[in-house]
Amino acid sequence: MPLPIPLLFGQKPLTLSLYHSVRGFMTQNGVGNAMKIKDSGVTGIATSERCATVVLAIEGVVLQLLQDVARTANRTSNRYGASTNIELPTVRFSDPRHSIIVEDGGFATNSVQGCSLVVSTKHFRRLGRLFGALDCIHRLSSAGRTATQRELFYRVVADGTGLWRNQRQMDAAIRDATGLLRIGRPHLGILTTERGLIAGSLSLKDISTGCAAGATAMAPGSGGAPISEAMLNVDDSSLDVGAAHCVLVVEKDTLFQHLLQGRLLVTLPLILVTGRGYPDVLTRRLLQRLRRLAPQLPQVYLGDYDPHGVHIFLTYKVSCPFLHWLGMHEIDTKGIPKQAALPLSLHDKSLRASLLRHPTILDVAAYKEQVQTMDQKFELEALHAAQGSEAFAQHFVPEKIMRCGWI
């Protein structure tokens, strides 16, 4: 028997607004025109044009699938009702697990691998969530609005479709949707929640007066400014890196605050950044922009001497290949009391073994050597406590930077 179309989308079919939009688009433009917009880019265009492009892209994809399903349904049974062997329609998209972050928020992938889902009950839930996510994005773009993924989740829960039980399922559906449309999330109107912080020499300038303005022109000792979409959307000429010697990316918010309180920015002017653990999209996009605007500034990472610290560094490096590893290195642990060392947990050991198979670790002998000797872990807080706040911020970190002590 043919697969009922509403089953593809969970407990409810697509909303009537999307259904009527597809029919209207088909009537006005024809199938050929609908397919032409499937791979259209939306980078660098006005908001109204961006929204229109996204709407047409979604309608084209949905229309194509509905036609494929209809053709399959017509061939499923012969006139005597006997089943025939037919090829079920397939949804193909770039594998979202291999997506990388680019400065302008566009879609990019570091793999030629794709993902295919046959339209069948086996993939019923994932397809339902995929097209539910497309429906959310379609309504968002049709209204010319934006939302965070968290906001979208609450909206679909309020709709009562029953497709999503938690935020993780919604996030996975959004990744599938971006892979299908090949359009980056910012251009789909889906914003990232601010998590990263920045402090130091980076300032925003008022073009009309030439004076520094905004939260990034900060005095030492402040708590840092959030890395926001607004910061990434300002004109290039409004950003000034001042006398910065480098961009220092630190793993944790605690270390970020310790360095500010220890007056690192007075000792050595630089741009201080943290993604507060595994980096968010906005933090990586900012680092890419700083690299483009100030390529003379080295960008270096400082994190814990443990497998997770290295893994966070590698997460940055996928989208920011220019990032160097400032530490902690094995030699940095010599000044830490032995009792501050922590044993590797089973998870740490498993991650360490995985790192030793990672292409980036295998390609750089110095990286591999550091991971191989990592038989216990030391946190940066231990080094900070051993040296003292001022010595750590005014001597250890700036001296390591000035002698280019990164790998």
Order of alpha helices (4+ residues) and beta strands (2+ residues): alpha-alpha-beta-beta-alpha-beta-alpha-alpha-beta-beta-beta-beta-beta-alpha-beta-beta-alpha-alpha-beta-alpha-beta-alpha-beta-beta-alpha-alpha-alpha-beta-alpha-alpha
